Amino acid sequence: MLGLVLGGLGAAAGWWTGHRQAESHEATVVVLVSPLQGNPFSPDSREGLLNLETEARLVTSDAVARAVVEKGAATGTVAAVVGAISVEVPANTQLLRITATNRDPTTASRLADAFAQSYLDYRATRTAATVFDRRAHLTEELSSMRAELADLTAERESRPVGSPRRAVLDQQVAGLVAQVAQVQTEQTSLGYVSQDPGQVVTPAQVARAALLPAPVLWAIAGGGLGLLLAVAGSFGGTRRNARVGSMLDLAVAGHEEVRAVDDIAAVRARVLGVFPLRPMVVLVVGIDTVATEPVDQFVEGLARARQQTVHVRMGHQTRDPAEPEAQDAAEEPRFDFLHVLAGDASIDKAIERIDDFHSEIRVGAGRDSADLLASPELSHVVAELRGRADVVVFSETCLPGADAELLLAHVDVVLLWTTAGVSTYASLEAAQRLVAESPATLAGVVHDPRAGSRRIPRRDRETR
């Protein structure tokens, strides 16, 4: 349904655009530009093509447009007439392509021809004016030099032969005669200066109509674009909400460093290899779910490798020791990680020793963990745990999620845990972005093909 709607809207928009386009016609005339005196284009210069761009600007100048209007080839203001003209300089040529746009094809042709001819006339007039001014200047200069030559010659004749003054006058007369000859040569060369501004090599031609009318073509293009957007949007939405299937699906989606949950030894080697320094803090987070048994196996594997390991189980909740039914009267109250953050207990009272290399701390119920995890005390507690163990593992939390995002700033390595049929690609990509923005290092993705993992509380799945 969405595809039909977008396709229809695109076709309607294309039809309207094509109809507007069909209201105008373009006529193009091609002009060959010749180099002239007093004009910027000169083929002898290395900047000849750059100067030809100046000639292109000259076509749409007010002087040329005013001449077109005065000839009656166009009506309206000079600015309006210029707005209908565009000029193009084909690469590595001495050509100008002048295009006129008008609703009437005949008017477009007439306007293009008028601009081309007015431009050539302007160049010719400018050249003629330049040559005329130069010739007038040379004529005046030659007249002055001849008068001076006559005076020097008369004075020379009045001096006796062999006198010093006559010798000086002989040199001056000879020099002036040479200058007169040079000016006469330049004056004569002006008669051979080309005054051909160029010529129209291709008269104005209106662009031929397409096989299909413009509105139809634009409607087809608009409809196709609308359908494409609909398909792309549908695919993007499906892809974003798609759930992770197998490890092959993750690899095809571009997620590298994926490990199988059955190969816990490989997962452990990857984590220890990413951050070889000790002590280290590892955050194991689930994507949309929390896995318990596989993470326990990962922690037990660290302990078997004789890594002194403290496991902080963020999602393993116990009763608050303040509640009477939480413990037997003769039993000592059980404190947890949140009590340590709140300053109600020390780590010694909250930690539970499993074996020589494995200890565990749990998180109790009845309070908001996000508030305590946001306190400055968290950094002190993590530092104390670093002093007690080779590896500190925080688990049973989810990313994106409030608890995990607060822990990101205090850990060294992050391990993402996906579950088939539960974790979505959108959540996985969001988690990867959060890790990339944090100081922690992403060790990779562990994939669990079993979809039986326990869901985490909603408060821990809240994103920023």
C-alpha positions in Angstrom: 0.0 0.0 0.0 2.8 2.4 0.9 4.5 1.6 -2.4 1.3 2.5 -4.3 0.9 5.8 -2.5 4.6 6.8 -2.9 4.5 5.7 -6.5 1.4 7.7 -7.2 2.7 10.8 -5.5 6.0 10.5 -7.4 4.2 10.1 -10.7 2.1 13.2 -10.0 5.1 15.2 -9.0 6.9 14.0 -12.2 4.0 14.9 -14.4 3.8 18.4 -12.9 7.5 18.9 -13.3 7.5 17.6 -16.9 4.5 19.8 -17.8 6.4 22.8 -16.5 9.5 21.7 -18.5 7.4 21.2 -21.6 6.2 24.9 -21.5 9.7 26.0 -22.5 11.8 25.4 -25.6 15.6 25.7 -26.0 17.4 27.0 -29.1 21.1 26.8 -29.4 23.5 28.6 -31.7 27.2 27.9 -32.0 29.7 30.8 -32.5 33.4 30.5 -33.6 35.3 33.3 -31.8 38.3 34.9 -33.5 41.0 36.8 -31.7 40.7 40.6 -32.1 42.5 43.7 -31.0 41.0 45.1 -27.8 39.2 41.9 -26.9 40.3 39.5 -24.1 40.6 36.3 -26.2 44.0 35.6 -27.7 45.0 32.1 -28.9 48.7 33.0 -28.5 48.3 33.3 -24.7 48.5 30.3 -22.4 45.3 31.7 -20.8 43.4 31.7 -24.0 40.6 29.4 -22.8 40.4 31.3 -19.6 39.9 34.5 -21.6 37.3 32.7 -23.6 35.3 32.3 -20.4 35.5 36.1 -20.3 34.0 36.2 -23.8 31.2 33.9 -22.6 30.4 36.5 -19.8 30.4 39.2 -22.5 27.6 37.5 -24.3 25.2 38.1 -21.4 26.5 41.6 -20.6 24.1 44.5 -20.4 25.7 46.1 -23.5 24.9 43.1 -25.7 21.4 42.5 -24.1 20.6 46.2 -24.6 21.5 45.9 -28.3 19.2 42.9 -28.6 16.3 44.8 -27.1 17.0 47.9 -29.3 16.8 45.6 -32.4 13.4 44.5 -31.4 14.4 40.8 -31.1 13.2 40.7 -27.5 10.8 42.6 -25.2 11.0 43.4 -21.5 13.8 44.5 -19.3 17.5 43.8 -19.9 17.6 41.6 -16.8 14.6 39.5 -18.0 16.2 39.1 -21.4 19.5 38.1 -20.0 17.8 35.5 -17.7 16.7 33.6 -20.7 20.3 33.1 -22.1 22.9 30.7 -21.0 26.4 30.3 -22.5 28.7 27.3 -22.5 32.3 27.0 -23.5 33.0 23.4 -24.8 36.4 22.2 -23.5 39.5 22.9 -25.5 37.7 24.8 -28.3 37.2 28.4 -29.6 33.5 27.9 -29.6 30.6 29.4 -27.7 27.3 27.6 -27.3 24.6 30.3 -26.8 21.2 28.8 -25.6 18.0 30.8 -25.4 14.9 29.5 -23.6 11.3 30.6 -24.4 7.9 29.1 -24.4 7.7 29.7 -28.2 10.3 27.8 -30.2 10.4 30.5 -32.9 11.0 33.2 -30.3 13.7 31.1 -28.7 15.5 30.7 -32.1 15.2 34.4 -32.9 16.5 35.3 -29.4 19.5 33.0 -29.7 20.4 34.3 -33.2 20.0 37.9 -32.0 22.3 37.5 -29.0 24.9 35.7 -31.2 24.8 38.5 -33.8 24.8 41.3 -31.3 27.7 39.8 -29.5 29.7 39.6 -32.8 28.7 43.2 -33.7 29.9 44.3 -30.2 33.2 42.6 -30.7 33.6 44.1 -34.2 32.7 47.6 -33.0 35.1 47.4 -30.0 37.9 46.3 -32.3 37.2 49.1 -34.8 37.2 51.6 -32.0 40.5 50.3 -30.7 42.1 50.4 -34.1 40.7 53.9 -34.8 42.0 55.2 -31.5 45.4 53.7 -32.1 45.7 55.0 -35.6 44.7 58.5 -34.5 47.3 58.4 -31.7 50.0 57.3 -34.2 49.0 60.0 -36.7 49.3 62.7 -34.1 52.6 61.3 -32.8 54.0 61.1 -36.4 52.9 64.7 -37.1 54.7 65.9 -33.9 57.9 63.9 -34.8 58.0 65.3 -38.3 57.7 68.9 -37.1 60.5 68.2 -34.6 62.6 66.6 -37.4 62.1 69.7 -39.6 63.3 72.0 -36.8 66.4 69.8 -36.1 67.2 69.6 -39.8 67.0 73.5 -40.2 69.2 74.0 -37.2 71.7 71.4 -38.5 72.0 73.2 -41.8 72.7 76.5 -40.1 75.8 75.1 -38.3 79.2 74.9 -40.0 80.5 71.6 -41.1 82.7 70.0 -38.5 81.4 71.9 -35.5 80.6 70.0 -32.3 76.9 71.2 -32.3 76.4 69.9 -35.9 77.7 66.5 -34.9 75.2 66.3 -32.0 72.4 67.4 -34.3 73.4 64.7 -36.8 72.9 62.1 -34.2 69.5 63.5 -33.1 68.2 63.7 -36.6 69.3 60.1 -37.3 67.5 58.8 -34.2 64.4 60.8 -34.9 64.3 59.5 -38.5 64.5 55.9 -37.1 61.5 56.6 -34.8 59.5 58.1 -37.6 60.1 55.0 -39.7 59.0 52.7 -36.8 55.8 54.7 -36.2 55.0 54.6 -39.9 55.5 50.8 -39.9 53.1 50.4 -37.0 50.6 52.7 -38.7 50.8 50.7 -41.8 50.4 47.4 -39.9 47.1 48.6 -38.5 45.7 48.4 -42.0 46.3 44.6 -41.9 44.7 44.0 -38.5 41.8 41.5 -38.7 38.5 42.9 -37.8 36.6 39.6 -38.2 34.9 39.0 -34.8 34.0 35.4 -35.6 31.1 33.8 -37.2 28.0 31.7 -36.5 29.0 28.1 -37.5 25.6 26.6 -36.5 22.5 28.7 -36.7 19.9 28.5 -33.9 18.3 25.1 -33.6 15.5 24.1 -31.3 16.1 20.9 -29.4 14.3 18.0 -30.8 11.3 16.6 -28.8 11.8 13.3 -27.1 10.1 10.1 -28.2 7.7 10.5 -25.3 6.3 13.8 -24.1 8.2 15.3 -21.2 5.3 15.0 -18.7 5.1 11.3 -19.4 8.9 10.7 -19.0 8.9 12.7 -15.8 5.8 10.9 -14.5 7.5 7.5 -15.1 10.7 8.7 -13.4 8.8 10.1 -10.4 6.7 7.0 -10.1 9.8 4.8 -10.2 11.5 6.9 -7.6 8.5 6.7 -5.3 8.4 2.9 -5.6 12.1 2.7 -5.0 11.8 4.8 -1.8 9.0 2.6 -0.7 11.0 -0.6 -1.2 14.1 0.9 0.4 12.0 2.1 3.4 10.4 -1.3 3.8 13.7 -3.1 3.5 15.3 -0.7 6.0 12.5 -1.1 8.5 12.5 -4.9 8.1 16.3 -5.0 8.4 16.3 -2.8 11.5 13.6 -4.9 13.3 15.1 -8.3 12.1 16.2 -10.7 14.8 19.6 -12.4 14.8 19.5 -15.9 13.5 22.7 -17.9 13.0 26.4 -17.0 13.2 26.3 -17.0 9.4 23.7 -14.2 9.5 26.0 -12.1 11.7 28.9 -12.6 9.4 26.9 -11.7 6.3 25.7 -8.6 8.1 29.3 -7.5 8.6 29.8 -8.3 12.3 33.3 -9.6 12.7 35.0 -11.4 15.6 31.9 -13.6 16.3 32.4 -16.6 18.6 30.1 -19.5 19.2 28.8 -19.9 22.8 29.8 -23.6 22.7 33.5 -22.5 22.4 34.0 -20.8 25.7 37.7 -21.4 25.6 37.9 -19.3 22.4 35.8 -16.6 24.0 38.1 -16.5 27.0 41.2 -16.4 24.8 39.8 -13.6 22.8 39.1 -11.5 25.9 42.4 -12.1 27.5 44.2 -11.4 24.2 42.5 -8.1 23.6 43.6 -6.7 26.9 46.7 -8.6 28.2 47.3 -6.4 31.2 46.2 -7.4 34.7 44.1 -6.5 36.5 41.3 -6.1 33.9 37.6 -5.4 34.1 35.3 -7.1 31.7 31.6 -6.2 31.0 29.6 -9.0 29.5 26.3 -7.6 28.2 23.4 -9.2 26.4 21.6 -7.8 23.4 17.8 -7.6 24.3 18.3 -10.6 26.8 20.6 -11.8 29.5 22.3 -15.2 29.3 23.2 -16.7 32.7 24.5 -20.2 32.2 27.0 -19.5 29.3 28.4 -16.5 31.2 28.9 -18.7 34.3 30.8 -21.1 32.2 33.0 -18.2 30.9 33.7 -17.1 34.5 34.4 -20.6 35.6 36.8 -21.0 32.7 38.8 -17.9 33.9 39.0 -19.4 37.4 40.2 -22.7 36.0 42.9 -20.8 34.2 44.1 -19.7 37.6 42.9 -16.1 37.0 41.8 -14.7 40.3 38.2 -13.8 39.2 35.4 -11.7 40.9 32.1 -12.0 39.3 29.6 -9.2 39.9 26.1 -10.5 38.9 24.2 -7.3 38.2 20.9 -9.1 37.5 21.0 -11.8 40.1 18.8 -10.2 42.7 18.4 -11.3 46.4 16.2 -10.0 49.2 17.2 -6.9 51.0 18.8 -7.8 54.4 16.6 -5.2 56.1 13.6 -7.3 55.4 12.8 -9.7 58.3 12.1 -12.6 56.0 15.4 -12.2 54.2 17.3 -14.4 56.6 17.0 -16.6 59.5 17.4 -15.0 63.0 20.7 -16.8 63.6 22.0 -16.1 60.1 24.2 -13.1 59.4 22.5 -10.6 56.9 23.7 -10.9 53.3 24.9 -7.7 51.8 25.4 -7.1 48.0 27.1 -4.8 45.5 24.5 -2.0 45.9 25.0 -1.9 49.7 28.7 -1.4 49.0 28.0 1.5 46.6 25.7 3.0 49.2 28.3 2.8 51.9 26.2 0.3 54.0 28.7 -2.5 53.8 32.3 -3.3 52.8 33.3 -5.5 49.9 34.3 -8.2 52.4 30.8 -8.4 53.7 29.3 -8.5 50.2 31.7 -10.9 48.5 31.1 -14.7 48.5 34.0 -17.0 47.9 33.2 -19.9 45.6 36.6 -21.5 45.4 40.3 -20.5 45.5 40.1 -18.4 42.3 36.4 -17.6 42.0 34.4 -15.1 44.1 31.0 -13.6 43.5 29.0 -10.5 44.4 25.3 -10.2 43.7 22.9 -7.2 43.4 20.0 -7.0 45.7 16.4 -6.0 45.0 14.4 -3.2 46.3 16.4 -0.2 45.1 17.3 1.6 41.9 20.7 0.4 40.7 21.0 3.2 38.1 21.1 5.8 40.9 23.9 4.1 42.8 25.9 3.2 39.7 25.8 6.9 38.7 27.5 7.9 42.0 31.2 8.7 42.3 31.6 5.8 44.6 31.5 3.3 41.7 35.0 4.2 40.6 36.4 3.6 44.1 34.6 0.3 44.4 35.9 -0.8 40.9 39.4 0.2 41.9 39.2 -1.9 45.1 38.0 -4.9 43.1 40.9 -4.4 40.7 43.2 -4.7 43.7 41.6 -8.0 44.8 41.4 -9.9 41.4 43.1 -10.5 38.1 39.8 -10.3 36.3 36.6 -8.5 37.4 33.5 -9.6 35.4 30.3 -7.6 35.4 27.4 -9.5 33.9 23.7 -10.0 33.7 22.9 -6.6 32.3 21.9 -5.3 28.8 23.2 -2.8 26.3 21.7 -0.5 25.4 20.6 -0.1 29.0 21.0 2.3 31.9 23.2 0.0 34.1 25.5 -1.1 31.3 26.0 2.4 29.9 27.0 3.6 33.4 29.5 0.8 33.7 31.1 1.4 30.3 33.3 4.2 31.6 34.8 1.9 34.3 35.7 -1.2 32.3 38.5 -2.3 30.0 36.8 -4.8 27.7 33.2 -5.4 26.5 31.8 -8.7 25.3 28.5 -8.6 23.5 26.2 -11.6 23.8 23.5 -12.2 21.2 20.7 -14.8 21.4 19.1 -16.4 18.3 15.5 -15.3 17.7 15.6 -12.7 20.5 18.4 -10.1 19.8 17.8 -7.6 17.0 20.3 -6.2 14.6 19.2 -2.7 15.7 20.1 -3.3 19.3 23.4 -4.9 18.4 24.4 -2.0 16.2 23.3 0.5 18.9 25.4 -1.4 21.5 28.4 -1.3 19.2 28.1 2.4 18.7 28.0 2.9 22.5 31.1 0.9 23.0 32.9 2.7 20.3 32.1 6.0 22.0 33.5 4.7 25.4 37.1 4.1 26.5 36.5 0.4 26.6 37.6 -2.1 23.9 35.1 -4.4 22.1 36.3 -8.0 22.3 33.7 -9.2 19.9 30.3 -10.9 19.7 29.3 -14.2 21.3 26.3 -15.9 19.7 24.0 -18.3 21.5 21.8 -20.3 19.1 19.4 -21.1 22.0 16.6 -18.7 22.5 15.8 -19.7 26.1 17.8 -16.9 27.9 16.1 -15.0 30.6 14.7 -11.5 29.8 16.1 -8.7 31.9 13.9 -6.2 33.8 12.5 -3.4 31.7 14.3 -0.6 33.6 17.7 -2.0 32.5 16.7 -2.0 28.9 16.0 1.7 28.8 18.2 3.5 26.3 19.6 7.0 26.7 
